[in-house]
Amino acid sequence: MPDKHQYTDTEAPDERSSVFAPNQDNQVPGEVLIKVQPEAAKGISVAVPTGPVRGAFAAATHLGVEPLDQVFTDIGVRSVTRLHPPPAPIPAGIAAVAEQTELSAAYRVRFDPAQDVSRAVQRLNALEEVSVAEPNRWREQASVIPNDPLFAQQWGLKRIKCPEAWERSRGSGSVAVAIIDTGVDLNHPELAPLLKQGKDFVDLGPNPIARPGWVFEGDFLGVDDFPQDEVGHGTHVAGTIACRSNNREGVTGVTWECRLMPVRVLARIRRLSDNLVSGVGSAADIAAGIRWAVDHGARVLNLSLGGPQATEVERDAIAHAIDHDVVVVAAMGNAGRRTQSFPAAFDDVIAVGATDPLDRKATFSNTGPHIDVSAPGVNILSTFLDDTFSPSDGTSMACPHVAGVAALLLSLGPGLSARDVRQILRTTAKPLRRRPNDPVPNDDFGFGLLDADSALALV
């Protein structure tokens, strides 16, 4: 049996895409990084530029500190530059900031690449004037690629840079996302371990009247603690936000550890002509579900639902969520036209449109001045009923990408406010335009395509 710190043949990472093997020397030839002691720094008499030297700026090759300059001469120094700008002048009566001093004492030293880096480091570390000397080292791009077999088909996660974002956070079990939807398949093996207690708010009365040609089916009467999905829509949404990931099974979620709170507000309805199944619910049940989710600890609400008219009960429920610093994310709707859909059009809701793999607006995605960001919404593969997986289209599928990234932000920065999250998602989005001269934000894409890595980089 192999040692637990070794890889077996089936577990070995694919190194063919790596620049450096795990044990290969990654020192940058002809470069060392030094931090000068504070007392020695006072004796630096040379104007040292920050960063690359171009144009009229002359490269420094010494610092005016004799012991340092002697070593620099011996190793053939070609340039010395600051890693950070020098400290700003400190007004009288204001204490110096230690971190600023530490940063300003760091220098990058480039010298004859034929010289041995380790020897140069050794000589510099022997000087009293040097606090630290170390090699400069290459850093290779790093992306967490989960081993779930269907991840390769999840183009949306890669398009919004989830693999890069997962280097920063894969989510926290302390962050719960409420799926305000058709419920969730409570026994799906990719979702069950992440579920928090939810609730079923679908209560349409004993004989609900459906639209002509449609019929309600399943559980549509009475509030209970069993939010089982009978449509598949909520299960699909949930799997995009969070599911068991990197477990060699199924699909991958935007988050791997955040909790899912299933709140069932939409009932199963079937079209008689072709047996198409959909989810329909009332504004009252939706408002009740929102209030319950907020009061039971949800930090993010995903609302992949909507309609063209606003209701005060939903408006009040959304306001309750905002007042409790909960992030509310809603789908723009799928009419393919410029129109409002609620709750997406309510104030302080993050309204999400859909894009295709070429970053074009999905043909079905609504537009309007209230759109905040866009996310992948075409051929999105996720969890489905009866332990299965299925692709689907819609702004409903775009919305959970954004809710998932919001949950990652709160996992990495628990102190972020809902306003902070909304602002980060908007300002870090990749600008998109339908026409070259369109402003950003615009009515088609909002601020642009969701960028998970750039968003998390701000935390």
Sequence and secondary structure as in RCSB ss.txt:
>XXXX:A:sequence
MPDKHQYTDTEAPDERSSVFAPNQDNQVPGEVLIKVQPEAAKGISVAVPTGPVRGAFAAATHLGVEPLDQVFTDI
GVRSVTRLHPPPAPIPAGIAAVAEQTELSAAYRVRFDPAQDVSRAVQRLNALEEVSVAEPNRWREQASVIPNDPL
FAQQWGLKRIKCPEAWERSRGSGSVAVAIIDTGVDLNHPELAPLLKQGKDFVDLGPNPIARPGWVFEGDFLGVDD
FPQDEVGHGTHVAGTIACRSNNREGVTGVTWECRLMPVRVLARIRRLSDNLVSGVGSAADIAAGIRWAVDHGARV
LNLSLGGPQATEVERDAIAHAIDHDVVVVAAMGNAGRRTQSFPAAFDDVIAVGATDPLDRKATFSNTGPHIDVSA
PGVNILSTFLDDTFSPSDGTSMACPHVAGVAALLLSLGPGLSARDVRQILRTTAKPLRRRPNDPVPNDDFGFGLL
DADSALALV
>XXXX:A:secstr
   TTS  TTT   GGG SS TTS  EEEEEEEEEE HHHHTT  S   BSS  TT   B   S HHHHHHHHHH
TEEEEEESS       TT    HHHHHHHTEEEEEE TTS HHHHHHHHHTSTTEEEEEEEE           TT
GGG HHHHHTTHHHHTTT    TT EEEEEES B TT TTTGGGB   EE     SS    TTEEEES  SS BS
  B SSSHHHHHHHHHB   SSSSS   SBSS EEEEEE  EEEEETTT  EEEE  HHHHHHHHHHHHHTT SE
EEE   BSS  HHHHHHHHHHHHTT EEEEE  SSSSB   BTTTSTT EEEEEE TTS B TT  B TT  EEE
E SSEEEEETTTEEEEE SHHHHHHHHHHHHHHHHHH TT  HHHHHHHHHHTSB   SSTT  SSBTTTBT B 
 HHHHHHT 
